[in-house]
Structures are given as structure tokens and as C-alpha cells.
Amino acid sequence: MTRVLVIEDEPDVAELLEYNLQAAGFQTCVCATGQEGLRMSQEVHPDIVLLDLMLPDMPGMQVCRVLKSLPITKDIPVVIVSARSEEIDRVVGFEVGADDYVVKPYSVRELLLRLRRSLDRHASNRGNEGLLRAGVIRLDLNSHRAWVANEEVDLRVTEYKLLVALCENPSRVMTRERLLELVWGNGSSVALRTVDAHVKRLRDRLGAAGPQIETVRGVGYRLTGEPSLRRTEPTSSSTAIAGGDVG
């Protein structure tokens, strides 16, 4: 049974989440502080973490950053659940390693759907050691080769590293700053517009699969699982979780 760790300090919200998760077939662990969440994540090693940002002892962003820095927990997907809806909050959440960001108030159906999608992406990405897949794109990390469908693609070193960074974070919004850090390294003097130029060339080299790399305006890029000619926005649900804004 899939185990979900809920880090939420509001008792009513935590109880409601626990009830709905268990009704959907998940096993749950619940805690109310960041420190307890870090301890439990290492002891029970959940399959996924639902993380609130407003915790009494430490910021949720810091909790996520620590989870992604520890070898024992770095591969656990984290879904931030917060009343903070500003773009900067979402961007920082993705920068510290969150797999998804759900804004309160939300519908139970939406939360469960996005939780399962994060679990599916994580599972498929770990399918074969040294092999990454995203739709028709396939990467062999051991041989540094790339294919679109069954046709091998000739990529330069930087283009390959950029594609690896995107494939290792499927459907996650990757900021230009984060891509710059992953591909060119910390302290690089390369300008942010260089990322845009390399993404454009990478799209061209990927041919029909190029549109899988979506532009997230004002933020960065996201690699989708299937080719898409335009960016689609998530639809909001009219059925919000009980209690309205549970932030």
C-alpha cells in the first residue's frame, strides 16, 4: 500500500486529509512540525510527502530543501500544499525540489489526481537503471546517447546535459536559474538568455518531439510526457475541500 506522509500543523486540515487519503486507498502518517516530518521521512520512508509551508517550527520550503539534500530521502516526491498562491512562492517551491505545488483551497479530487500523477512520474522515471524516458524521448545515461522514437539524435554536450536535466524532472517546471546551475554549474557567468538559446536549439534537434519542451512564461521550461503544440493550463475545480481556505 502506498504510504503518504502528511506534514500539516492545522489539526482539522490534517484530519480531513488523512480521512480522504485513507478512503482513496493510501496508508497515512501525519505530523505537525517540520522537524518531526524530517524524522518520520527517514524512519518510515514514505512513497510521497504532502507538505504545508506554514509550519510552527521551520519553513516548509526548508523542510523540502532538506528532504532533497539527504541521500535517504532525496528521491521521495514532495507535493507542496499551501495557501500561498503567488508566482514567486510556486517558483521557489519548484526550485527547492518540489514535484508539484497545490494551492489551497483545492478539491479532494484534484489533490488525489495530482498526487497519483507525481507517484506515476516518479515510478516511470526509475523504471530502468541508466535509462530515462519522456514520451518518445529516450536517454541512455551510460552511453550518453539520445533517441526520438527509434531514431538516434545527435546532440552536443550542453544540449545533452540540458535534456538530461529536463528528463530527470518530468513535468516539473524548471527555472532558468536551476537549469543554469545543473547544466553550466554553480558560479557560472553564463547569462540566463543562454539557456533560452540552447533550449531553442535542443527543440530543433528533437524534431517532432521538440514541442514536448514547453515554455512556462516568466519562469522557465517543463518537459511533458507527450508532444504538445501549446501549453495547457490546469482547470480549477468547483468542489473545494471542506473548510474553504485551509491555509
BAGU-318238 format. One record per residue: residue in three letters; x, y, z of N, C-alpha, C, O in turn. Coordinates in pm, whole numbers, plus 50000, padded with zeros to 5 digits. Layout:
N
ALAXYZXYZXYZXYZ/...
// end
This chain:
247
MET500844988150000500005000050000500885012550000501875013250073/THR500515022349918501275034649908501165042750036500065045150086/ARG502315046950090502345054250216502555069050190503495072950120/VAL501685077450246501765091850231502075098150367501395095550466/LEU503105106450370503425114150490502835128150475503175135350381/VAL501945131750567501315144850566501965153450673501925150050791/ILE502565164650632503165174050727502285186450728502395194950640/GLU501415187450828500385197850834500105201050980499815192051059/ASP500185213851018500025217451159498595220851199498305222051318/GLU497695222651102496295225351135495575212051157495405204351062/PRO495135209051281494525196051312493335192451224493215181051180/ASP492445202151198491265199251117491645195650974491075186350915/VAL492605203050919493045200250783493755186750776493515178950684/ALA494615184050873495325171350876494365159550887494535149350822/GLU493335161150970492345150450987491575148050857491315136650819/LEU491205159050791490465157850666491315151350557490835142850482/LEU492585155250549493485149050453493655134250481493605125950390/GLU493845130950607494045116850645492815108650608492935097550557/TYR491635113950635490395106750604490265104150454489975092950412/ASN490465114550374490295113050230491385104350166491105096850072/LEU492595105250216493665096950163493415082250193493605073650107/GLN492995079450316492715065650352491515060250274491495048650235/ALA490525068750251489355064550173489745061350029489095053249963/ALA490815067749981491295065449844492275053849836492795050849729/GLY492535047249950493385035449948494825037549988495655028549972/PHE495145049350042496515052050084496695049250233495755050250312/GLN497895045850270498285045050410498875058550449499645064250371/THR498545063650566498965077150601499775077650730499595069650822/CYS500685087350734501405091250855501245106450862501415113250761/VAL500935111650980500665125850994501525131751104501665125751211/CYS502095143551079502835150651181502595165551165502125170051060/ALA502915173351270502535187351272503695197051267503485209251263/THR504935192151266506095201151262507085196651155507075185251110/GLY507935206051115508935202751015509955192851065510325183650993/GLN510415194551188511405185451244510865171251255511565161651225/GLU509625170151300509005156951309508835150851170508995138751153/GLY508505159151073508365154250937509675148950882509695138650815/LEU510775156050908512085151450863512465138350930513015129350867/ARG512145137251059512465124851130511645113151076512185102451049/MET510335115351059509465104551011509795100650869509705088850833/SER510185110250786510515107050647511705097550640511795089450548/GLN512615098550735513775089650737513465076350803514065066150769/GLU512525076350898512195064050969511245055150890511465043050879/VAL510185061050834509175052950764509375053050613508795044750543/HIS510185062350562510465063750419509185062650337508945052550271/PRO508345073150342507065072950268507285072950117508375075850068/ASP506225069550045506285069649899506145083849844506615086849734/ILE505505092549922505325106449881505045114950005504535109850105/VAL505365127749998505135136950109504205148150065504405154149959/LEU503175150850146502325162650128502775172750232502665170250352/LEU503265184150188503945193650275503285207350276503165213850173/ASP502855211650396502365225250413503565234650431504605230350480/LEU503415247150393504525256550405504555263850538505625267550587/MET503385266050598503295273550723503345264050842502305259750892/LEU504545260850886504745251750998505245259551120505875270051103/PRO504985254751241505315262551361506795263551394507215272951461/ASP507605254051348509005253851390509995257651281511095262251313/MET509645255751155510555258951046509755260250917508695254050903/PRO510245268250821509505269950695509415256850617510355248850616/GLY508275254850553508115242850473509115242050360509545231150322/MET509495253650303510495253650197511815247550247512485240350173/GLN512165250550372513385245050428513265229950446514225222550423/VAL512075225450486511845211050500512065204050366512735193750359/CYS511495209850260511645204050127513105203950085513585194150029/ARG513805214850111515215215850073516035205050144516905198850082/VAL515765202850272516505192650348516175178650296517065170350280/LEU514895176050270514495163050217515235159850087515675148550067/LYS515365169750000516015167549871517535167349880518205164049783/SER518085170849996519535170950011520065158250079521265155350073/LEU519175150850145519595138750217519525126550125518505124450060/PRO520575118550119520575106650031519395097350057518875091249963/ILE518965096050182517915086450216516535091350174515615083250158/THR516365104550155515035109950123514975117649992513895121949952/LYS516095119549924516125128349807515245123549692514815131649609/ASP514955110449687514145105149577512655104449610511865100049527/ILE512275108749730510855108749768510175120949706510595132249733/PRO509155119149623508465130849566507765138949674507195133349767/VAL507815152149660507205161449755506175169949683506475176149581/VAL504945170149736503895178849683503605189349789503125186249898/ILE503885201849756503595212849847502115216249839501545217249731/VAL501495217849956500085221549964500025234250049500285233850169/SER499675245549987499785258250058498755268250012498275267749898/ALA498405277550102497515288550066498255299449991497635308349934/ARG499585298849990500375308849918500235306349767500635295849716/SER499675315949698499375313949557500175322849464499985322449343/GLU501085331049521501875339949437502855331949350503315321249388/GLU503165337349233504085330649142505435327949206506015317249186/ILE505945337649284507255336049345507275324249441508295317349451/ASP506165321749512506095310349604506165297249526506865287949567/ARG505445296449415505465284349334506855282149275507365270949272/VAL507465293049227508795291949167509805286849270510575277649242/VAL509795292849390510735288549494510475274049532511405266449556/GLY509195270249538508865256349570509485246549472510045236449513/PHE509395249549343509995240849243511525241449249512195231449224/GLU512055253149282513495254549289514095245949401515205240649385/VAL513385244449512513925236449623513635221649606514015213549690/GLY512945218049496512805203849465511415197949468511255185949450/ALA510385206249492509025200949495508635195149360509005200549256/ASP507875184349362507405178049239506125184449189505825184049069/ASP505355190349281504125197049243503785207249351504315206749461/TYR502905216449316502505227149408501005228949395500525233149290/VAL500265225749501498805226549500498385238149590498775238749706/VAL497585247149535497165259049609495835256449680494885251349620/LYS495775260149808494535259449885493675271849854494215282649829/PRO492345270249856491585257849874491595249349747491655254749636/TYR491535236449762491595227249649490515216649666489995214849776/SER490185209849560489225198849570489995186149604491155184549566/VAL489345177249675489965164349708490305156849581491355150449572/ARG489415157549483489635150449357490905155449288491705147449239/GLU491085168749285492275174349223493535170049297494525166149234/LEU493505170649430494685167049508495075152549485496245149449464/LEU494095143549487494375129349467494915126849326495825118749308/LEU494365133849227494825132149090496285136549078497095129449018/ARG496615147949134497975153049122498955144849206500125143349169/LEU498495139749317499335130849398499675118249320500825113949317/ARG498665112349256498905100049178499785102849057500605094449019/ARG499625114448996500465117848882501925119148924502825114948852/SER502155125049039503535126149090504115112449117505285109949087/LEU503325103549174503785089949200504075082449070505075075349061/ASP503205084148970503415077448842504675082448772505445074648718/ARG504865095748772506055101348709507315096148777508305092748712/HIS507275095548908508435090948984508745076348953509895072548933/ALA507685068148948507875053848922508385051248782509285043048762/SER507815058148683508225055948544509645060848520510375055148439/ASN510025071448591511365076948572512445067948629513605068748589/ARG512055059148724513025049948784512955036148721513575026648770/GLY512205034948610511935021948552513155013648519513185001848552/ASN514145019448456515345012048418516575020048458516665031948431/GLU517505013248523518735019848567519495025448447519795018248352/GLY519785038348454520555044548348519745048348226520305053348129/LEU518425046148229517575049148113516475058648155515745056048250/LEU516365069748084515315079548109514385080147990514825079547875/ARG513085081448017512095082347911511155093947939510825096848055/ALA510715100447833509685110747842508965110847708509465116347610/GLY507795104747704507095103447577507935095447479508325084147509/VAL508225101147362509015094147260510515096547277511325091147200/ILE510885104547377512295107347401512875096747494512265093147594/ARG514065091747458514725081647540516205085147552516865088347453/LEU516725084347675518125087347702518795075547769518225069547860/ASP519985072147725520815062047789521965069447858522895074047791/LEU521905070447991522895078248064524275071648062525295078348075/ASN524285058548045525565051548046526365053947917527585055047921/SER525655054647805526345056547677526255070847625526815074047520/HIS525515079547699525345093547658524745094447517525225101947433/ARG523685086647494523005086647365521545090347385520975088247492/ALA520945096047280519545100247287518805095847162519365095647052/TRP517515092447180516675088247068515325095447075514835098547183/VAL514755098046960513365102146947512675090946872512995088246756/ALA511735084346939511185071846887512345062046868513045059046965/ASN512565057146750513675047746727514835054046652515755047046607/GLU514785067146637515835074046561516785081146656516355089446737/GLU518075078146648519045084446735519235099146695519245102646577/VAL519395107446799519545121846779520965125746816521475121946921/ASP521595133446729522965138246753522905151246832522495161546780/LEU523325150646960523285162347046524685166347089525545157847112/ARG524895179347099526135184147156526095182147308525025179747365/VAL527255183247372527355180247516526375188547598525655183147682/THR526335201547574525465210247652523995207047627523195207147720/GLU523655204247503522265200747470521875187747540520755186447590/TYR522795178147542522505165447608522295167547758521355162047815/LYS523155175347821523045177947964521735185147996521115182548099/LEU521335194047909520085201247928518895191647918517965192547998/LEU518935182547822517865172847806517815163247925516725159447969/VAL518965159347978519005150848096518345157948214517535151948286/ALA518675170548234518095178148346516585178748335515885177748436/LEU516065180348215514615180848195513985167148213512915165948274/CYS514635156548160514095143048170514115137748314513275129648352/GLU515075142448392515145138148532514095144948618513895141348734/ASN513425154948561512385162248634511145163348548510695174448519/PRO510565151948507509445152248412508245159748466507825157548580/SER507695168548385506505176548415506735186948524505815194148560/ARG507945187648577508245197848678508745210448608509535209748514/VAL508265221948654508735234548598510165236848646510435237348767/MET511085238348551512485240948582512795255448548512685259548433/THR513185263148649513505277148624514795278148543515605268848540/ARG514975289448478516215291648404517425291248496518485286148460/GLU517255296648617518355296648713518745282348751519935279248762/ARG517745273848771518025260048809518705252448694519645244848716/LEU518235254548572518855248148457520295253048439521185245248404/LEU520495265748463521845271348452522775264548553523925261448521/GLU522265262448672523065255948777523365241348743524485236748761/LEU522355234148693522525219848664523415217448543524205207948543/VAL523295225748442523995223348316525365230048312526345224048268/TRP525425242548357526675250048348527455250548480528635254048481/GLY526785247048591527475246548719527315259148802527045269948749/ASN527495257648934527405269049025528485279448992529605276148954/GLY528105291849009529075302448988529325305648841530225313448809/SER528555299648753528765302248610528415316648576527465322348631/SER529175322448486528925336248442528035336748317527825347348260/VAL527535325148277526685324448159525375331948185524785330448292/ALA524925339848091523695347548105522475338448092522515328048026/LEU521375342548155520155334548152519645332648009519085322247977/ARG519835342547925519335341247786520045329947711519545325047610/THR521215325747762521915314547701521085301747714521095293247625/VAL520375300547825519505288947845518445288647736518185278147677/ASP517825300147709516795300847606517345296947468516685289847392/ALA518545301547439519155298347309519405283447296519155277647189/HIS519895276947402520165262647396518875254447392518815244047327/VAL517845259147461516555252247455516015252747313515485242847262/LYS516145264147249515675265347109516405255447019515785248746937/ARG517735254647034518495245246951518135230846984518065222446894/LEU517915228047111517545214447151516205210547091516045199447041/ARG515255219647094513955216847031514115213646883513495204346832/ASP514945221346815515165219146673515745205246648515335198346555/ARG516695201246731517335188246712516395176646745516535165746689/LEU515445179046835514505168446871513405166746767512655156946771/GLY513295176046674512325174746567510895174346617510445183646685/ALA510175163646583508765162446619508555162346770507475165846817/ALA509575158346845509445157846991509805171147056509665172747177/GLY510265180846977510645193747031509575200647114509885206447218/PRO508285200047070507225206647147506995200647285506265206347366/GLN507615189047314507485183647450508135192947552507785192647670/ILE509065201247507509675211047596508805223547591508865231247495/GLU508015225547694507085236747698507715248747769508465247147865/THR507415260647720507845273047785506805276947889505615277947858/VAL507245279248011506375284448117506725299248131507755302748189/ARG505885307548078506195321748063506645328148194505975326948297/GLY507775334848189508285342048304508985333348407509485338448507/VAL509015320048384509605311048484510725302648424511875303748466/GLY510395294348327511405285448270510795275548173510055279448082/TYR511095262648193510675252348098510195239748171510545237248286/ARG509395232048099508855219648153508835209348041508415212347929/LEU509295197148071509255186347973508025177847999507875172048106/THR507145177047900505925169147915506155155047864507145152147796/GLY505235146247899505365132447858504965129947714505385120047654/GLU504175138747659503695136947521503895149947443503855160747503/PRO504095149147311504225161347232502975169947244501855164947243/SER503165182947254502055192347262502455205147191503565210047210/LEU501565210547111501885222447035501585235247112501965246047069/ARG500905234047225500645246047304500555242247451500265230847487/ARG500825252047533500765249947677499325249447722498515257647678/THR499005240047810497645239047863497675242748009498605239248081/GLU496655249848054496565253948193495625244348267494625240048210/PRO495945241048394495065232348472493745239448498493715251448524/THR492665231848491491365237648519491105237048667491505227648735/SER490415247348718490115247648861488855239748887487945239248804/SER488805233549004487645225449040486675233849119487095242249199/SER485395231649099484385239349171484115233449307483485240049390/THR484555221249333484305214849462485545215949547486485208149531/ALA485575225749638486745228049721486685219349843485605215349887/ILE487855216349899487925208150019487205215150132487255227450142/ALA486555207650216485745213150323486545223050405487725220750433/GLY485895234050444486585243850526487075255650447487695264750504/GLY486815255750314487255267050232488765267850228489445257950200/ASP489295279950254490735281950251491335275350374491165280050486/VAL492045264350350492585256650461494035260150487494795252050538/GLY494415272550452495795276750466496215279450606497365283150630/
// end
